[in-house]
Amino acid sequence: MIIGAHLSIAKGMPVAIDQAQSIGANAFQFFTRNPRGGKARDIPVEEMEEFQTYRISAGIKYVVGHMPYTINLATNRPDIHRFGMVTLLEDLRRFNEAGVEHLVLHPGSHLGDGPEAGIVRIAEALTYVFDNYQGQTRLLLETMAGQGTEIGSSFDELEAIFRALDWPDEMGLGLDSCHLFAAGYDITTDEGLDRIVDLIDKKLGWHRVGMMHLNDSKQGLGSGSDRHEKIGQGMIGLDGIATIINHPVFGDLPFVLETPVKDYSEYGEEIQVVRQLRKL
Ligand SMILES: [Zn+2]
């Protein structure tokens, strides 16, 4: 199985590969820039090249960048909207150079103007991005818990964004087990998972799903609360996690942990737990 965790590339992308190996991961996620700010570390060409060679010899099968939380393409503030689309385009180009498979983006929060207005603004921003981007790195819109005025907690909203953009090939979907559960999708049973596969396939095409954030949830089904918990210690539980990773369709996705840890080495224990649950 392809499994990894959220690591830091602050000390260099090759260092993240060493960290991934030390926790038994063959994949990892990183923030493309400071999650609370906007400043990007300049990644020298040599580092990108080293990363691409090193990841092959280290057996890293999947790498995904996460856009910072400060990006909000659904905002009504022109400066923030502009900053979001410029930053996204820049990061897609930068990490396309590094051969990163995907970048994950939270669609945005409409801040009280309503989902329809928010979706129009997201579509405007993404139209600008895809008019100016060509590359292999695919953008994944993440399914959200529905906290506050977040857009993307229903597949109808996500479908509306894809439709507004005329279904670009460069755009896909990133799932998150905690977010789906919080949004009211029961992912703890095979029947529940089958229903979600059917729904996604009908509305968006399952082939667009690129990965899943594998997180347990502090709150219950349909809580709308985006609070990640460690694997097996939340409301999804060990049985729920086992059902997801052994499901014939979900089980093939790359999994990335974003659970609350003090130090990345703690991910190692959780990856061990997940691997032991794997029956496929
Ligand atoms: Zn996310």
Residues whose N, C-alpha, C, O or C-beta is under 5 A from the ligand:
A	BS01	ZN	E142
